[in-house]
Structure formats: structure tokens, C-alpha cells
Amino acid sequence: MYPKFHITAITHKKNPVYLCTIVGIPPQEDAWIGKATERIFLAPIKMTMVPEIVDMVLPVEGVFHNLVIVKIKKDYPGQALKVMNSLWGAGQMMFTKMLVIVDGDVNIHDQWEVAKYISENVDPLRDISYSQGPTDVLDHSCTTMAFGGKMGVDATKKHVEELLPNSPKVSIDISALKNSVDAISASVQHFPELKDVNMRLLPLGVPIVFVSIEKNKKGHVKEVAQKLFADVAFSSVKILIFLEHTMDISDIADAVWRFSNNFDPRRDHFDFPSQNDNEVNHVAFDGTRKLKEFDDFHRDWPNILVSDQKTIERVDAIWDKLGLGKFIKSPSLKYSQQLYKGGAVAE
């Protein structure tokens, strides 16, 4: 519920200009507002609250509040955690769902460079911490409105004080990741509920695998994740991300967008310790739609925003008159295949 207001008059004119911002599947117009926010607020945050910050990025796939990457100048153990807590207490940064902290020479505006840096420095059980607090009112994934889980990832290089006794393997063996692709492909064939698997990041040295699942019972994602990580094929994979079976998970930008939207970090993560000294620790993230039947989820779930066929045909017909440049096929043709039953609110 939002505050009411009292209208005393409504005026209009011929050929009106309606001022608005187009929002929806990123990148839309609001993506560049987010980029402006990122640049404008960097200096004030650095000067008044967190002087060790070097730079920060709000990736468009995170649509403002879902994902923030921060680079710091690290001088002491635990500094990444200090920065996380500082930022979660900084105005509207309190709505941030996932905070990733890096250091060193990594260019945080290069997503592949960031992904590799995270891969090399993060133990999923040691370096990912979970909390809860205020969330954006538009975050539909929380169990209750405007209150949900948060996740902080300490991807900085560790000081000796931050290393645990008998810490598991953290370093990445790129050749092992490349060699695991065929074995993983064979492994997922034993699970008919898994509709697709995306392993494109493995040969790049990033131990993250995306899978799409058609859930059919309670605890389904956790059960499948446990069985997959028990398979030697997944011994080098640190992170397994589950997404909707209706999705095209070959598009990694889309996969990150949908995952960050549909994921409550505190509720939807499952840890799996390594089974031997030559294996990394693992974590699975449930980025699927949450259901009343299987997830005990009782809030409305929004549908994807797409144009209907009539609108698509109308825009196509007048495209040449709009001065928009080379013809672009409507993105709605892709996303309409991923709609849930129902209208704005999914059934």
C-alpha cells in the first residue's frame, strides 16, 4: 500500500508528451539510470563511509538492487566483511541482495575477469556469508514482502588469518574443468527432470554450471543437487544454479537476470562440503519460481513483461517511420515462450 493523494484538477493538451521510463527485461532505459547512480554515488560513499572502496559496479542483469560488485584496497583480514556490512547500512544500498567484494588488479567492469577472480579466490562454504534485512518492495522472491535474505561473497585474496585449518581446495584446475564437460553431460542424462545444462563457463576456468529443472515435488532442487555433487563429474564445480525448465539457459545474461530475481539467498542456498582433499566445496542456488505446492510460498509471482502479438505487428509495420534505425526483431518473441499461465500475476 502506498500513500494516497487528493487530485484537485487534471489538465491536458493537444499532442501531449508523456514523460516516463521504459522498464522491463534488461537492458532498458532504467539500466542507464542505474549506471548513472553507480557513478554519481561512488565518490560520496567512498568519502563518507567506506574509504577503502576503489570502484563499484551495478550490473544491468542485477537491475539495481539484486547484485553489486565492489573493489576495495584490502589491508587487513575481515575487511571484505566490514565493507559488506557498511554498504548494507548505507541508504538504499540496504536493499542490495548480493554483494561481491574483490581486490587487487581485477577490472570489475569486465564481467569475465570478475568471474575468474571469484572462481580463484572463493571457497563456497568459507567465503559466502548469508544475512537478512530490508529488501526492495518489488522483490517478489522474498517469503514476506520487503524482508528477505542477503548474500555476501568475499572474493578477495585471503590473509593468513582468514584461512581455516585444513581448508579444502580452492584453486581452479582449468584442464579438469574442460575434461569434466563430457562427464557432466552424461551425468545429467540420468535426471529426466533436468531439461538443459549450460557448461560454457567451465572451459573458461569458471566452475559454475546452470541447469534447468522441472520441479515436481517438495525439496526437489536440493535432492537433485545432492545427487549431482555426489557424482565425481561435478568434483571441480563450485556453484550449481538451478533455473526454470521453460528458460533458454544458453543466454548467460538472461540466466543471471532470472536467477538474481527469483533467488532469496538465505532460503535458497544448499551447501555441500567436499568429499575428499582433491575436491572443492560446493553450493547450489535455487533460482526457480517458488510455488505454494512445492516451496510453501504464498505470495503472488509476477509474469514476464512482454508485448502481445498485436503490438509486435503494429510496431513492425511502422518501424521505418519511427526513425529508430535498422530493424530489430521484437525481444518479446523470445520471452513470450517463457510466460507462465495467467496474466500479470502467474497462476
Secondary structure as GFF3:
##gff-version 3
##sequence-region A 1 347
A	DSSP	alpha_helix	29	48	.	.	.	ID=ss1
A	DSSP	beta_strand	53	57	.	.	.	ID=ss2
A	DSSP	three_ten_helix	60	62	.	.	.	ID=ss3
A	DSSP	beta_strand	67	72	.	.	.	ID=ss4
A	DSSP	alpha_helix	79	87	.	.	.	ID=ss5
A	DSSP	three_ten_helix	91	95	.	.	.	ID=ss6
A	DSSP	beta_strand	98	102	.	.	.	ID=ss7
A	DSSP	alpha_helix	111	121	.	.	.	ID=ss8
A	DSSP	beta_strand	128	134	.	.	.	ID=ss9
A	DSSP	beta_strand	147	154	.	.	.	ID=ss10
A	DSSP	three_ten_helix	160	162	.	.	.	ID=ss11
A	DSSP	alpha_helix	174	188	.	.	.	ID=ss12
A	DSSP	beta_strand	194	198	.	.	.	ID=ss13
A	DSSP	three_ten_helix	202	204	.	.	.	ID=ss14
A	DSSP	beta_strand	208	213	.	.	.	ID=ss15
A	DSSP	alpha_helix	220	229	.	.	.	ID=ss16
A	DSSP	three_ten_helix	232	234	.	.	.	ID=ss17
A	DSSP	beta_strand	239	244	.	.	.	ID=ss18
A	DSSP	alpha_helix	252	262	.	.	.	ID=ss19
A	DSSP	beta_strand	269	272	.	.	.	ID=ss20
A	DSSP	beta_strand	282	286	.	.	.	ID=ss21
A	DSSP	alpha_helix	292	295	.	.	.	ID=ss22
A	DSSP	alpha_helix	309	318	.	.	.	ID=ss23
A	DSSP	three_ten_helix	319	321	.	.	.	ID=ss24
A	DSSP	alpha_helix	332	335	.	.	.	ID=ss25
A	DSSP	three_ten_helix	336	338	.	.	.	ID=ss26
###
